[in-house]
């Protein structure tokens, strides 16, 4: 019962990547001026950021910026950690700037994924609309032409006409049945995937994309935290707190334990069996040369680019596949609905 309740339980709404980018970008720009923090928040309030009122009141009441952000429950643990370091070092402007860059990249990546799947989504809707038109309009119209005739039709044609006649006559009941089936599937999928992420469900293409996104996200977050002055163990601990995927969380826990035992970062990564030689290679160089920040940024850029390339390739394969499905659907109707009618008319003329 608790599992069913968790599906319908409203979740606390966090700020989107773009909203967090806007917020921290505004703070970053204002922090470089002569305005104090409260005055900066007043300027942001003018842009309809209602949640900022609580932040302003908390800071005016003597709380730190990090505490004020935490009280809104709209930001990530990463944001709190970076802001805390910014307060401790007296460089909140840099902390805000880094967070703005971080969420800007996250938002851009998310938008690239959406745009890549926009056209395939339209084609899927077109297929659904075509099937509905054929079932509820075209087949009933053609069926009337067969009435009273002794034409022998293929079994598939009778099945198509039977399904069309039933769903047209009992449209409301058929719609309710369809919605019920979709709802049951939705419940089963949610129960099956509860506390899991896309990379945990073992679907070849989807899991591969999710893994690349996770690698890019983890590396970019490490870059943000370490460049802000947070050590590798604390950064890993923060990532463990906010990562949803069980498989990634297990790897991070194993990495954390290995580094804590005194192993090098390369040794800790090699023990994870990631099958991603680039990560081990670049981080080994970063650790030995003291350029860990640059290595992390380079790696995250590589994985974000590879993710974009993979999505582009998949959508290029999806588009002709979906067009093929539309063509097959139309061809199926022509062969089993229209051709028998044409054959019957041709026979009657002869």
N, C-alpha and C positions, 0 to 999 in steps of 0.2 A: 504493500500500500504506500509506503514511503517513497518508493521509486516512482509511482504514478504521480504522487503529490509534487515531487521534485521537477517533473516535466512541466507542470502548469504553474509552479511557483514563480512569481515575477522576480526577475533578477535586478539587482542594483545596477542602474545605468551608469556606465563609465563614459567619460568623454571620448569621442572618436579621435583617431590619430590626427585628423585635420584640426579639430577643436583644440587639442593639446598643443599642436604646432602653433596655432594662432595665439594661444594664451602665452606660451613661453617666448615666442618671437616678440610679442608686444612688450613683455617684461624685460626681455634682453635689450631692446632698443631704448626703452625708457630708463633702464638701470644705468645706461651710459651717460645720461643727462644729470642735471643737478636736482632732479626730483627725488624725494625720499620714497620709501617703499609704499607707504599709505597713499601718497599722492599719485603714485604710479597706478595703484589699484583703482583709484577714483577715475582715472582716464580710461581704464579698461571697462569700468562699469558703464561708461557712456555708450559702449558698443553692445549693450544688452547682455552682458555676461552676469546673469543674476546670481549664480553660485559664488561670485567673487565677493558679494556682500558679507558672507560668513567668514571668508578669509580675512577681509579687511577688519571685521569686528574682533576676530581672534588675535590678530597682530596688534591692534590698538589696545587689546586687553593684556598684552605682555607675552603672548605666545610666539614661538619661533615660526618662521615661514614654513618649515617642514611640518610642524604640528598643525598649523592652519590648513595646509594642503591635505594632511591625513584626515582631518575632521570632515572634509567634504566627501571622502570615500569615492572620489572620481578619478584618481590618478593611480599609477602603478608603483610598486615598491622601488623600481628603478628610479622613478622621478624623485621619490622621497630621499633615496640615498644620495643622489647627485646634488640635490638642494641642500642636504645636510652638510656635505663636504664644502659646498659653496659658502655656506654660513660660517663654517669653522675656519675657512681660509680667508674669509672676507672678500671672496670673488663670486658673488651671486650672479653678476652680469655674465661671467663665463659659463657658469652652471646653466643659466637660462638659455644662453646661445647654443650650448651643446645639446640640450634637450630639444630645442627648436629644430636643430639639424636632424636629430635622431627621429623625431616624429614626422618631419617632412619626408625623409626617405621612406619611412614605414607607410605613409599615406600614398606616396607616389607608386610604390610597389603594389599596394592594394588596388589602386586605380588601374594599373597596367593589367592586373589579373582580370578585373571586371571588364575592361575594354576588349581583352583578348577573347572572352567567352560571350560577348554581346551578340555577335552575328550567329554563332551556333545556337544560342538561346532563341533567337528570332526564327531560325529554321525549324527548331523543335516545336515552337508554337504554331508555325505554318503547317507542319505535318499533322499536329493535333486538329487544327482548324479544317484541314483537307479531309481528314477521316470523318469528322463531324458532318461536314457538308455531304460527303458521299453517303454516309449512313442515314442522315435525316432528310435529305432533299433529293439527291440524285437517284439512289436506288429505289425509293418509293415511286418516283416519276417513271422510271423504266419498268418497274414491276407492273404498273397499270397496263402497259403495252402487251404484257404476256397474258393478261387475264382473258380467259375464254379461248386461248389457243392451246393446241395439243403439241406444242413444241417440247421436245425432250431436252431438258437442261442438265448441265453437269451438276453433280452433287454439291460441289462448292458453291455454285450459283444459288441453289436452294437454301443452303446454310446462310449465305450472305443476306438473302432476301428475308429469311426467317428472323435473323438477328435484327435486321433493320425494321421489320414490321413490329416485332416485340418491343424494341426500345422506343419506337415512335408512338405506339399505342399506349405503352406504360412509361411515358417519358419521365414523369415525376418519380415513380418508383425506381426506375433505372438510374436516375440522377442520384437519388438517396443511396442506392446500393453502391454506386461508384464512389461517392463521397465517403461512405462508411468504410469501404475497402481501403481507400487512400488513408483515412484516419487510423485504421488498424495497422497498416504498414508503417505509418509515421510513429505510432506508439512502439511497435516492435523494434524499429530502427533506433529510436531514442533509448529504449531499455537496453538494447544490444551494445550501443556505443556510449552509454553513460560513463562519464569519467575517462573517455578515450578521446583521442584526437585522430585526424585523418591518417597520420603515418602509422597508427596502431591497428588499422583495420585490414591490412594486407590486400589491398586492391592495387595491382601492379602500377598503373599510370598515376592514379591519385596519390598513392603512398609515396611514389618517387618524387612527385611535385611537392608534397607536404614535407618530405625529408629535406629537400633543397631549401624550401622556405625556412624550415626550422634551423638548419645550419647557418643560413644568412642572418636570421633574426638573432640567434645566440651569439654569433661572432660580432655582429653590429652592437649588441647590448654589452658584450665584454669590452669592446672598444670604447664605448661611452663611459662605462664605469671605471675602467683602468685609466683612461685619459683624464678622468676627473679626480684621480688620486686614491681610488679604492683598490685594495689589494686583491689578488686573484682568488683567495679563499672567500673573502666577504662577497666578491662579485658572483662567485659560483653559488654561494648560499642564497643570494638575492634571486638569481635565476631559478634555482630550485623552487623557491616560494611561488614564483609567478608562472612557470611553465605548466601547461595542462597535460601535455602528453606523458603518459606513464613511461614509455620507452626512453624518451629524452631525459625525463627526470631521473630514471635509474642510471643512465650513463653519467649524468652530472653528479649524482651521489657517489658513484664509483670514482670519478675523476677527483672529486673533493677529497675523498678518503686517501687516494693515492698521493696527491700533492701534500696532504697533511702529514703523511708518513715520511715525507722528505724526498720523494721521487721528483725528478725533473718534469717539466710540463710535457716534453716529448715522450718520456716514459709513461706518464699518466695517460696520454692520448693513445699511445700504441697499445696499452692494455685494454682499451675500449673496443678494439677491432672495428673501427668505423669504416674501413675500406675507403678512406678519403686521404690519400697520401699528401695532397696539397696542404691540408690542415697541419699534419705532423711536420712537414718540411718547413713551411713558413714560420710556424710558431717556434720551432727549434732554432731557426735563424734569429728570430726576434728575441728569444730568451738569451742566446749567446752574445748577441751584439747590443743588447739593451734597447732594441727598437720594437718592443712588443706592440706598442700602440699602432705604429705604421703597418706592422704585419697583420694585425687584426683588421684594420681598415681595408687593407688590400684584399684580404681573404673575403671579407663581407661583400666588397664590391664585385669580386669574381663570382661569388655564389648568387648574388642578386642578378647579375648579368646572365649567368647560366640558367637561372630560374626563368627569366624573361624569354630566353632563347627556346627553352623547352616548351613553354606555354605556346609560343608562336608556332613551333613545329606541330604540336598536338592540334591546335585550332586549324592549321592548314590541312591536316589529315581529316579532321572532323567535318569540315565544310563539304568536301566532295562526297563523303560517306552519307551525310544527311541528305544531300541532293539526290544521291543514288536511291535512298529510301523513298523519297518523294516519287522518283521515276518508277520504282518498282510498284509502289502503291497504285499509281495511275495505270501502269501496265496490267496489274492484277485485275483492276476493275474493267479495263478494256477487254481483256481476254475472257473473263468469266461473266460479264454482264452485258457488254455492248456487242461483242462478236456473235454470241448466240442469237441475239435479236436480228442482227444483219443477215446471218445465215438463214434464219426463219423467213425473213422478208424476201430474200433472194430465191429461196425454194418455192415460195408461194407465187412469185412472178413466173418462174419456169413452168 
